[in-house]
Amino acid sequence: TFRLNDCDEADSQDNWHVLNCHLQAGKQGGRRVRQIFEGVTTAYKAAKKLKEETPEDMKLIVCGDFNGGSECGAVELVEKGMVDQDFIEDGEQVSSKAKKLPLSAPLNDAIDMDREDDNPVPSTLVVPELISIMIDQGNIETAYMEPQFSQQVIDRLTRIYKRFAKDSPGIQMTKADVEEWLTLINGRVGRGTEFRNAAKYMGWKEPPTDPDEKKEDRPPIVIPDDGVLTFSDFVAVYLDELRQGKFWGIAWDLAKLDEPLDVDEVFQARYDRMYCSASLQPTVVLDTISTKPCPNKFEPSDHLPVCASFQVRK
C-alpha cells in the first residue's frame, strides 16, 4: 500500500494497493485460488484499517505470474469475482465452497481491456516445448495426473548420476558428490528445492517445531555426513520438480550438466497477468513480444514483462 508523492492533501482516499504474486506452479489449482483470495482479502483488510470510506472500491492492482492460463481457477476468481465448488481444474475441485472476493466488482484485465488494435494479447511465456520430450506419453491420463520421465530423460539422469558417483563405493552419491552436483546447478549448496529434497532423501529430518519459534531461529536444513543419495532418490528429486511444473528448471540442470535435451518446438502461454479494480483505468499498456524461446540474448528471463500505467477512473 502506498500514496502518491504529488498529492496535496494525503488522506485515506489516496491509497493505492498492489498485490504482486507468484502463484504455485504445477497441479495446485486449489492452492493458487487460496493464494489470490487471501492476497486480495489482505489488501481489503488493509483498506479498512486505513479507514477508507469504501474499501470494496479500493484502488487495487493485482499482477504477477499466475502459473496458469484462462482455464485456471485463480483467473476465474479474479475475472468473475468468485469461484465455487463446481469449478474443476486438473480434474479436481479448486475450492470446497464458494469463494467471493470482497470487492464491489470483479477485477479488469488491464492488458486486454480497451485495446485499440486487433492484435491479440501476447504470450508472456515463450519457451522450448519440453513436455512432449520430457514426459513418458505411454498412458495419457497417467502422463497428466502422475507424470513419469521419458526414457531419454532417464538415460541422461543415469549418465549424470554415474559421473558423480564414479569414485564412491557401490556407485552411490555421497555427501561430497551431492554437494558437487548442487554447486554446479544452483551455484552453491543450500539453495533450491533440489537441495532440500536431496537432504530429506539422504536422511535429514525436520525437528519438531515450536509454535512460538521464529522461522529464522529454526535449525537449517543440512545434508547428513553419512547420507547417500541412491539413483532412485536422485530421479525422485527431479520427479518432484517435474510434478511442480518446473520443466524449464529441469532442462536448465540437464544442460548445465552437459546433457541438454534436443528441442525444436516452442511453447507459448499467457501466465503473467495484470488486473485492476473498477476504480482504476489503464492509460498505457506495453506489449513485449518474442518469437524465439526465452531466455535468449535479448530476454534474460523465461517470462516476458507485463507493463501498464494507470489513472483513477473518473
Phi, psi and chi 1 to 4 in degrees:
 res  aa     phi    psi   chi1   chi2   chi3   chi4
   1 THR       -  136.0  -59.4      -      -      -
   2 PHE  -149.7  170.0   62.8   91.6      -      -
   3 ARG  -126.2  148.1  -70.0  174.3  179.1  167.1
   4 LEU   -74.1  141.7  -60.1 -179.8      -      -
   5 ASN   -68.8  -25.7  -71.7  -30.0      -      -
   6 ASP   -91.2   12.0   58.4   -2.6      -      -
   7 CYS   -74.7  127.1  -69.0      -      -      -
   8 ASP   -69.0  -43.4  -65.4  -29.9      -      -
   9 GLU  -128.7   96.2  -64.4 -179.7    3.1      -
  10 ALA   -72.1  115.2      -      -      -      -
  11 ASP  -127.8 -173.2   59.2   27.9      -      -
  12 SER   -63.4  -21.6   62.3      -      -      -
  13 GLN   -82.3   -3.9  -57.6  -47.0  -57.0      -
  14 ASP   -91.0    1.8  -64.5  -40.4      -      -
  15 ASN   -73.0  137.1  -59.6  -37.7      -      -
  16 TRP  -116.6  142.6  -71.7   59.5      -      -
  17 HIS  -122.1  133.3  -54.5  -91.5      -      -
  18 VAL  -126.6  124.4  177.2      -      -      -
  19 LEU  -108.8  104.8  173.9   60.9      -      -
  20 ASN  -101.0  116.2 -173.2   17.4      -      -
  21 CYS  -122.5  156.0   56.8      -      -      -
  22 HIS  -135.2   93.2 -172.7  176.2      -      -
  23 LEU   -73.7  156.8  -55.3 -173.1      -      -
  24 GLN   -59.6  135.2  179.4   67.0   45.1      -
  25 ALA   -85.3  170.1      -      -      -      -
  26 GLY    82.5 -161.2      -      -      -      -
  27 LYS   -79.8   67.5 -169.7  172.0  172.5  -70.6
  28 GLN  -135.8   45.4  -63.6  -74.9  -20.4      -
  29 GLY   -57.5  -42.5      -      -      -      -
  30 GLY   -63.5  -39.3      -      -      -      -
  31 ARG   -68.4  -39.2 -174.7  172.2  179.0 -176.6
  32 ARG   -61.5  -41.0  -73.2 -170.5  -74.5  -87.4
  33 VAL   -61.8  -45.1  165.2      -      -      -
  34 ARG   -63.1  -40.0  -69.8 -166.4  -59.9  -86.4
  35 GLN   -61.3  -45.9  -72.2  173.3  -38.9      -
  36 ILE   -66.1  -45.4  -77.6  -69.4      -      -
  37 PHE   -60.5  -46.2 -179.9   78.0      -      -
  38 GLU   -67.7  -36.7  -69.3  168.4    3.3      -
  39 GLY   -65.4  -47.6      -      -      -      -
  40 VAL   -66.3  -38.8  173.4      -      -      -
  41 THR   -62.9  -38.7  -59.7      -      -      -
  42 THR   -63.8  -40.9  -61.7      -      -      -
  43 ALA   -63.7  -41.3      -      -      -      -
  44 TYR   -61.1  -43.3  172.7   77.2      -      -
  45 LYS   -65.0  -35.9  -70.2  178.5  178.7  177.5
  46 ALA   -64.5  -40.9      -      -      -      -
  47 ALA   -63.0  -39.8      -      -      -      -
  48 LYS   -66.0  -41.6  -72.0 -173.0   67.6  175.1
  49 LYS   -64.0  -32.1 -172.6  174.6 -178.4 -179.9
  50 LEU   -84.2    6.2  -69.6  166.7      -      -
  51 LYS    61.1   38.5  -64.4 -177.3  170.6   50.7
  52 GLU   -68.4  142.6  -64.5 -174.1   22.9      -
  53 GLU   -63.6  -40.7  -69.5 -178.8    7.7      -
  54 THR  -131.7   79.6   53.6      -      -      -
  55 PRO   -60.2  -23.4   19.7  -31.8      -      -
  56 GLU   -71.3  -12.9   66.1  -84.7   10.8      -
  57 ASP  -112.8   24.4  -65.3  -43.1      -      -
  58 MET   -60.3  158.3   61.6 -179.6  160.3      -
  59 LYS   -80.6  102.4  -55.9  178.1 -171.5   72.7
  60 LEU  -126.7  133.6  173.4   65.6      -      -
  61 ILE  -120.5  127.6  -62.3  169.2      -      -
  62 VAL  -116.3  123.2  176.5      -      -      -
  63 CYS  -147.5  163.8   55.2      -      -      -
  64 GLY   133.5 -166.9      -      -      -      -
  65 ASP   -88.8  109.1 -177.8   -0.9      -      -
  66 PHE   -83.9   -9.2  -84.0   59.2      -      -
  67 ASN    50.0   39.6  -96.6  -51.5      -      -
  68 GLY  -178.1  159.9      -      -      -      -
  69 GLY   -96.8 -158.0      -      -      -      -
  70 SER   -66.1  -14.2   57.4      -      -      -
  71 GLU   -83.4   -5.8   76.2  -72.2  -14.7      -
  72 CYS   -92.0  154.9   76.7      -      -      -
  73 GLY   -64.2  -33.0      -      -      -      -
  74 ALA   -64.2  -40.8      -      -      -      -
  75 VAL   -67.5  -40.6  170.9      -      -      -
  76 GLU   -58.2  -45.2  176.0   82.9    1.1      -
  77 LEU   -61.9  -43.0  176.1   60.1      -      -
  78 VAL   -70.2  -45.7  168.7      -      -      -
  79 GLU   -81.6  -26.7  -64.9 -172.7   -7.6      -
  80 LYS  -102.3  -16.7  -59.2  -69.5  179.8   61.2
  81 GLY    88.4   -8.7      -      -      -      -
  82 MET  -159.8  161.5   70.0  166.4  -67.0      -
  83 VAL  -147.8  143.2   68.3      -      -      -
  84 ASP  -125.6 -172.5   60.7   22.5      -      -
  85 GLN   -69.5  -10.6   60.6  -86.5   17.7      -
  86 ASP   -85.7  -10.5  -66.0  -30.8      -      -
  87 PHE   -81.1  125.5 -169.0   92.5      -      -
  88 ILE  -114.8  131.4  -56.7  -61.5      -      -
  89 GLU  -133.7  130.7 -179.2 -179.8  -14.3      -
  90 ASP    54.8   35.0  -69.0  -22.6      -      -
  91 GLY    78.1    7.9      -      -      -      -
  92 GLU  -133.5  154.4  -62.4  177.3   -5.6      -
  93 GLN   -64.0  143.5  -71.9  179.7  -43.2      -
  94 VAL   -94.1  -10.4  -63.7      -      -      -
  95 SER  -156.9  143.3 -179.1      -      -      -
  96 SER   -81.7  -13.0   59.6      -      -      -
  97 LYS  -151.3  170.9   59.4 -178.4 -179.2 -180.0
  98 ALA   -66.7  134.8      -      -      -      -
  99 LYS  -117.6  128.3  -79.0 -175.1  168.6   64.4
 100 LYS  -125.1  131.0 -174.6  178.0 -174.1  -57.1
 101 LEU   -68.7  142.8  -64.9 -179.5      -      -
 102 PRO   -80.5   50.8   31.1  -35.7      -      -
 103 LEU  -124.1  156.7  -56.1  173.5      -      -
 104 SER   -72.7  -20.9   61.6      -      -      -
 105 ALA  -152.8  157.0      -      -      -      -
 106 PRO   -60.5  161.7  -21.6   33.1      -      -
 107 LEU   -77.6  151.1  -64.1  169.8      -      -
 108 ASN   -99.0  141.7  -65.1  -44.8      -      -
 109 ASP   -74.5  102.3 -173.4  -21.5      -      -
 110 ALA   -64.7  -29.4      -      -      -      -
 111 ILE   -81.9  -23.5  -51.2  -59.1      -      -
 112 ASP  -105.5  -13.4 -163.4   22.4      -      -
 113 MET   -86.3  143.0   66.0 -175.1  -65.2      -
 114 ASP    56.1   36.2  -60.3  -29.9      -      -
 115 ARG   -72.2  135.5  -67.7  179.3   72.6   87.9
 116 GLU   -93.7   -1.4  -64.4 -178.9   -5.1      -
 117 ASP  -124.3  176.7   54.4   39.8      -      -
 118 ASP   -93.6    4.5  -64.4  -32.4      -      -
 119 ASN   -70.5  134.4  -65.4  -33.7      -      -
 120 PRO   -69.2  158.6   27.0  -34.3      -      -
 121 VAL   -62.3  127.5  178.2      -      -      -
 122 PRO   -72.2  156.4   26.8  -35.1      -      -
 123 SER   -67.5  146.9  -61.1      -      -      -
 124 THR  -106.1  -11.5   64.7      -      -      -
 125 LEU  -119.2  107.9 -166.2   64.8      -      -
 126 VAL  -125.0   99.2 -178.3      -      -      -
 127 VAL  -139.6  165.6  -66.7      -      -      -
 128 PRO   -58.2  137.9  -22.1   32.9      -      -
 129 GLU   -79.1  107.7 -163.4  -71.4  -63.0      -
 130 LEU  -106.8  -24.7  -62.1  168.5      -      -
 131 ILE   -59.4  -43.9  -64.5  176.0      -      -
 132 SER   -67.0  -26.0   62.3      -      -      -
 133 ILE  -101.6  -12.9   60.8  175.1      -      -
 134 MET   -95.8  -28.6 -170.0  173.6  -75.3      -
 135 ILE  -107.0  137.7  -65.0  178.2      -      -
 136 ASP   -65.0  119.0 -177.5    1.0      -      -
 137 GLN   -93.8   13.2  -57.2  -67.4  -44.3      -
 138 GLY   -58.0  -43.4      -      -      -      -
 139 ASN  -123.5  112.9 -176.3  -54.2      -      -
 140 ILE   -60.5  -45.3  -62.5  -59.9      -      -
 141 GLU   -64.1  -45.4 -178.9  177.8   -7.7      -
 142 THR   -65.3  -38.4  -57.5      -      -      -
 143 ALA   -59.5  -31.5      -      -      -      -
 144 TYR   -88.2  -46.0 -174.8   72.5      -      -
 145 MET   -84.5  -33.1  -55.4  -59.9  -71.0      -
 146 GLU  -142.6   70.3 -163.5   72.1   17.3      -
 147 PRO   -65.7  146.1   23.6  -33.6      -      -
 148 GLN  -122.9  155.9  -60.2  -69.2  -28.9      -
 149 PHE   -71.0  147.7  -78.2  124.9      -      -
 150 SER   -70.1  165.4   64.3      -      -      -
 151 GLN   -63.8  -36.1 -170.6   58.2   49.5      -
 152 GLN   -67.3  -30.4   63.5  171.9  -58.5      -
 153 VAL   -73.1  -42.3  174.0      -      -      -
 154 ILE   -59.3  -41.9  -68.6  -65.7      -      -
 155 ASP   -61.2  -41.1  -69.3  -16.5      -      -
 156 ARG   -66.8  -43.7  -76.1  166.9  167.9   77.6
 157 LEU   -64.4  -34.6  -68.2  176.1      -      -
 158 THR   -63.6  -46.8  -60.3      -      -      -
 159 ARG   -64.5  -40.5  -69.8 -168.1  -67.9  -92.3
 160 ILE   -63.2  -46.4  -68.4  168.3      -      -
 161 TYR   -60.3  -46.5 -175.4   85.7      -      -
 162 LYS   -63.4  -33.3  -71.7 -178.9  177.4  179.1
 163 ARG   -64.6  -42.2 -166.7 -169.9  -41.7  151.0
 164 PHE   -78.3  -30.5  -75.9  103.5      -      -
 165 ALA   -95.3    8.1      -      -      -      -
 166 LYS   -62.5  -31.1   63.5 -178.5 -175.7  -56.0
 167 ASP   -98.6    5.8  -63.4  -33.9      -      -
 168 SER   -99.1  146.9  -56.8      -      -      -
 169 PRO   -60.2  134.4  -20.5   31.0      -      -
 170 GLY    70.8   14.4      -      -      -      -
 171 ILE    51.0   61.2  -45.5 -177.7      -      -
 172 GLN  -128.2  148.3  -68.9 -177.6  -36.1      -
 173 MET   -81.3  119.4  -72.8  177.5   69.0      -
 174 THR   -86.9 -178.8   63.4      -      -      -
 175 LYS   -56.2  -45.6  177.6 -178.6  179.0 -179.6
 176 ALA   -62.9  -39.5      -      -      -      -
 177 ASP   -64.2  -43.6  -60.0  -32.9      -      -
 178 VAL   -65.6  -40.7  168.9      -      -      -
 179 GLU   -65.5  -35.5  -71.2  178.7  -20.0      -
 180 GLU   -65.4  -44.9 -177.5 -176.5   -1.4      -
 181 TRP   -60.6  -47.7  158.6   59.2      -      -
 182 LEU   -65.1  -36.4  -68.4  170.7      -      -
 183 THR   -65.7  -36.8  -59.4      -      -      -
 184 LEU   -67.9  -40.4  -81.9  171.4      -      -
 185 ILE   -89.6  -28.1   61.3  171.7      -      -
 186 ASN  -118.5   -0.8  -69.9  -27.2      -      -
 187 GLY    89.5  -28.7      -      -      -      -
 188 ARG  -165.2  162.9   61.5  179.7  173.5   84.1
 189 VAL   -79.9  138.3  176.7      -      -      -
 190 GLY   115.2   -5.1      -      -      -      -
 191 ARG  -124.6  155.1   62.0 -178.8  -62.7 -170.6
 192 GLY    90.3  152.1      -      -      -      -
 193 THR   -70.2  -23.4   48.8      -      -      -
 194 GLU   -61.0  -42.6  -62.2  101.3  -26.0      -
 195 PHE   -63.4  -48.7  160.3   73.0      -      -
 196 ARG   -63.8  -42.6  -66.9 -170.7  -73.8  -85.4
 197 ASN   -71.9  -37.6  -72.1  -31.6      -      -
 198 ALA   -62.1  -42.1      -      -      -      -
 199 ALA   -60.1  -40.6      -      -      -      -
 200 LYS   -67.7  -42.7  -68.2  175.4 -177.4  177.0
 201 TYR   -64.8  -26.0  -76.9  123.1      -      -
 202 MET   -89.5    2.0  -65.2  173.4   73.5      -
 203 GLY   117.2   -4.6      -      -      -      -
 204 TRP   -70.6  134.6 -179.2   83.4      -      -
 205 LYS  -123.0  134.7  -63.1 -174.4 -177.6  -60.8
 206 GLU   -70.1  126.8 -173.7  171.7    1.5      -
 207 PRO   -69.7  159.4   24.3  -32.4      -      -
 208 PRO   -56.6  139.2  -22.2   31.9      -      -
 209 THR   -97.4  141.1   56.2      -      -      -
 210 ASP   -92.9  123.1 -177.3  -17.0      -      -
 211 PRO   -58.9  -23.0   18.0  -29.8      -      -
 212 ASP   -90.5   -4.8  -62.1  -35.3      -      -
 213 GLU   -82.8  134.2 -174.1  178.9   36.6      -
 214 LYS   -72.5  149.0  -65.1 -178.8  179.6  178.6
 215 LYS   -57.4  -40.5 -173.9  175.9 -179.4  179.5
 216 GLU   -69.8  -13.8   58.0  -92.4   21.8      -
 217 ASP   -93.0   -5.8  -65.8  -26.5      -      -
 218 ARG   -73.3  148.9  -63.9  174.9 -173.1  171.3
 219 PRO   -59.8  140.4  -20.6   30.8      -      -
 220 PRO   -72.0  158.0   27.7  -35.1      -      -
 221 ILE   -72.5  132.6  -61.1  174.5      -      -
 222 VAL  -133.3  154.5  -64.8      -      -      -
 223 ILE   -86.9  120.8  -62.4  175.1      -      -
 224 PRO   -57.7  139.1  -23.0   33.5      -      -
 225 ASP   -58.9  -37.6  -69.1  -24.9      -      -
 226 ASP   -99.7   10.9   58.1   -9.5      -      -
 227 GLY   -76.9  153.2      -      -      -      -
 228 VAL  -130.2  149.9  -64.2      -      -      -
 229 LEU  -111.0  108.0 -172.2   67.2      -      -
 230 THR   -71.5  166.1   65.7      -      -      -
 231 PHE   -62.5  -41.4  175.6   67.4      -      -
 232 SER   -63.9  -36.2   60.5      -      -      -
 233 ASP   -72.3  -34.2  -71.8  -20.2      -      -
 234 PHE   -60.9  -45.6 -178.5   70.6      -      -
 235 VAL   -64.7  -38.7  172.5      -      -      -
 236 ALA   -63.4  -34.9      -      -      -      -
 237 VAL   -57.6  -44.5  166.9      -      -      -
 238 TYR   -77.3  -28.0  -80.7  109.6      -      -
 239 LEU   -64.7  -38.0  -85.1  175.9      -      -
 240 ASP   -59.3  -40.8  -69.8  -23.6      -      -
 241 GLU   -64.5  -43.9  -60.7  -73.0  -64.2      -
 242 LEU   -60.0  -44.6 -179.1   72.7      -      -
 243 ARG   -76.5   -7.5  -69.8  166.5 -175.1  172.9
 244 GLN   -96.5    5.9  -68.6 -179.3   55.1      -
 245 GLY    80.6   18.0      -      -      -      -
 246 LYS   -91.7   54.4  -61.7 -178.8  179.8 -179.7
 247 PHE   -59.9  -43.8  -51.8  104.4      -      -
 248 TRP   -74.1  -26.7  -60.2  -79.2      -      -
 249 GLY   -67.1  -40.2      -      -      -      -
 250 ILE   -64.9  -44.5  -62.2  170.5      -      -
 251 ALA   -61.1  -38.7      -      -      -      -
 252 TRP   -60.2  -47.8  160.9  -92.6      -      -
 253 ASP   -60.1  -45.7  -74.5    7.1      -      -
 254 LEU   -60.8  -42.8  -66.8  175.3      -      -
 255 ALA   -66.0  -41.1      -      -      -      -
 256 LYS   -63.9  -28.2 -166.7   70.0  175.6  175.8
 257 LEU   -97.5   20.9  -62.0  167.6      -      -
 258 ASP    64.3   30.2  -61.4  -37.6      -      -
 259 GLU  -132.5   56.5  -70.6  -74.2   -6.8      -
 260 PRO   -67.1  150.5   27.0  -35.8      -      -
 261 LEU   -82.6  149.0  -66.9  167.1      -      -
 262 ASP   -89.0  104.3  -61.3  -38.5      -      -
 263 VAL  -116.8  129.3 -176.1      -      -      -
 264 ASP  -114.4  -30.7  -63.2  -40.6      -      -
 265 GLU   -92.8  164.3  -57.5  -63.3  -34.3      -
 266 VAL  -119.9  134.6  175.4      -      -      -
 267 PHE  -102.2  131.4  172.9   82.0      -      -
 268 GLN  -128.6  136.9  -60.5 -171.1   50.3      -
 269 ALA  -157.7  160.0      -      -      -      -
 270 ARG  -106.1   90.1 -173.3 -177.9  171.9 -144.0
 271 TYR   -96.3  -26.9  -80.6   10.8      -      -
 272 ASP   -97.5  128.5  -55.9   87.6      -      -
 273 ARG  -136.9  161.8  -66.1  168.6  174.2  -94.2
 274 MET  -142.4  124.4 -174.8  174.9  -67.6      -
 275 TYR  -123.1  156.1  -65.8   93.0      -      -
 276 CYS  -138.1  153.5   62.2      -      -      -
 277 SER   -74.0  168.4   57.0      -      -      -
 278 ALA   -64.7  -17.0      -      -      -      -
 279 SER   -81.1   -5.7   58.8      -      -      -
 280 LEU  -117.9  153.6  -63.8  176.9      -      -
 281 GLN  -131.1  123.0  173.2   70.8   37.9      -
 282 PRO   -64.8  137.1  -16.4   29.1      -      -
 283 THR  -107.2  -33.2   57.2      -      -      -
 284 VAL  -141.6  136.3  178.1      -      -      -
 285 VAL  -126.1  132.8  169.9      -      -      -
 286 LEU  -106.9  118.6  174.1   65.1      -      -
 287 ASP   -87.7  129.4  -73.0  -13.8      -      -
 288 THR  -110.2  125.5  -52.3      -      -      -
 289 ILE  -126.5  138.3  -62.2  171.7      -      -
 290 SER  -136.5  135.3  178.0      -      -      -
 291 THR   -98.8   -4.7   57.6      -      -      -
 292 LYS  -114.3  150.3  -63.7 -178.8  178.7 -179.9
 293 PRO   -57.6  139.9  -22.3   32.2      -      -
 294 CYS  -106.3  153.9  -57.9      -      -      -
 295 PRO   -72.5  154.5   24.9  -32.0      -      -
 296 ASN  -146.4 -171.3   53.7   49.0      -      -
 297 LYS   -68.7  -15.6   65.3  180.0 -179.5  178.6
 298 PHE   -99.9  -29.0  -58.7  106.9      -      -
 299 GLU  -124.1  113.2  -64.7  -66.4  -18.2      -
 300 PRO   -77.7  -10.1   27.9  -34.5      -      -
 301 SER  -118.4  162.3  171.9      -      -      -
 302 ASP   -82.2   -6.7   55.7  -15.4      -      -
 303 HIS  -112.4  136.3  -70.0 -102.1      -      -
 304 LEU   -88.3  149.5  -63.7  171.6      -      -
 305 PRO   -65.9  149.8  -17.9   29.7      -      -
 306 VAL  -120.3  119.2  178.0      -      -      -
 307 CYS  -132.0  141.1  -51.5      -      -      -
 308 ALA  -158.6  154.3      -      -      -      -
 309 SER  -113.3  151.6  -65.2      -      -      -
 310 PHE  -133.6  156.1  -62.2   88.9      -      -
 311 GLN  -136.5  163.5   65.7 -179.6   13.2      -
 312 VAL   -71.0  132.3  177.5      -      -      -
 313 ARG   -71.5  133.6 -173.8 -178.3  -67.9  -84.9
 314 LYS   -99.6      -  -62.4  178.4 -178.7  179.1
